[in-house]
């Protein structure tokens, strides 16, 4: 089950990465949906193309996280620094999910999209956490346990 959760989290990351690439054609709508159009206007307004660059880099990061998840699930070859990467991805998503939900719940201006995005982040964090436990402490562990892995 935990391996399936890690695969699910990895696939969600790949979908999110592909979604970011797809939004390059309509960035204004994507920024409006996520509620960050004011933030992007403030920081990227004076720098043409910065919004596209940031979105592309973020897409690449999501894809890399997805590939690391597939590596952790033993679908791809073992990536370098796999364990610290899975731990870091887990922490980032859990913190993003919990703090995002807390902010949206306590905020005067609640965004449904913010609640959805934070919930998805929390779910992905749980998937990576469960997958990490499976990979290093459960049945996903190599037969001849190697402390370095």
N, C-alpha and C positions, 0 to 999 in steps of 0.2 A: 504493500500500500504506500509506504513512504517513498519508494522509488517512483511510483506513479505520480505522487505529488511533486517530486523534484522535476520529473518530465513535464508535468503540467505548468509549473512555474517557469521552466525554461521555454516552453512553447509560448506562454503568455509574453515573456520578454521578447521573443522573436517577432510576435505579432505587434507588440508595441513599437519595436524598432521599425518594422515595415510600415506601421501606421504613421510614424514620424516622417519617414521618407515620402509617403503618399501625401502628407499635409504640406509638403514643400510647394505644391501647386496652389494651395489655398491657405496660406499661413494665417491670414487675418481671421478667417473663420475658426481655425484651430485655437488661436490665442483668445478669441472671444469665448469659445466653449469652455476653456480651462480657466477663464477669468484673469488672464495675465496680460491682456492687451495694453493696459496702462503701464505696466512694468516694462514691457518690451518697447513701448513707445518712448519711455523715459531713457532707457539705456541704449537702445539700438537706433533711436530716431536720428541721431547725428552721424551714424555710421552705416551707410548703405550696405546691405548684404550681411550685416552682422547677425540678423535674425535667422537668415538661412544657414549661416555657418554654425550658429549655436544649435539649431535644430538638427543639422547633419551630424554634429559631434554627439549629441544626445542619442540620436538613432544608432550610431555606431556603438556607443556604450551599452545600450539595451541589447543589441545583437551579441556583443561580446559576453554580456551576462547570461544570455540565453545559451550560447555555446558552452560556457563554463558549466551551466546546469546540466546540459546534455553529457558533458564529459564526466561530471559527478555521478550521473546516472548510468555510466558505463556504456553509453551509446556511441560516444566519440572516444578517441584515444585520450589517455590522461594528459591534461594540460599542465603546464608548469604552475607552481604555487596554487594548486587546486584547492587544498584545504583552507588556506587563508583567504582565498578568493570567495569560496562558498560562505565562509564565516562573515566576511565583509559585506557580501551581497545580502545575506540574511539580516545583519544588523541595520544596514541602510534601509531596507524595505520595512522592517519592523518599526524602526524609529519614524520613518516617513508615514507609515500607516497610523501609528498611535498618535503622534503629534498632529498629523493632518486631521484626523477625526476629532481630536480634542479641540483644535482650533475651530473647525467647522461647527462643532456643537456649542462652543462657548461664544462664538462670534455673533455679532449683531446681524451681519450679512451672511447668511448661510447660502452656499451654492450647492445645489444638488450634484453638479458635476464634481465639486470638491469632495463631497461625501463619497461619491462613487469611486473617484480616483484614489482616495485614501483607503477605502475598503479593499480595492483591488491590490494596492501596495501591501496592505496588511496580509491579505491572502497569499500573495507571492512570497512574502517573508516567512509565513508559516510553512509554505511548500518547501522552501529552501532549508528551513530549520529541520523539518521532518526528514527531508532527503539527506541532509548532513548527518543526522543521527543514524539513519539507515546505513549510510556509506562508511562511516568510521566506527560505529559502535554496534551495528546490527548485522543482518545477513548480507549486506553489501560489502562487508569487510573482506579483504582477500583471504583465501584459505590459510596461507602462511603469513600471518599478520606482520606487516612491516611498519615499525614505529615511525618511519620517515614519511609514510604515505598519508 
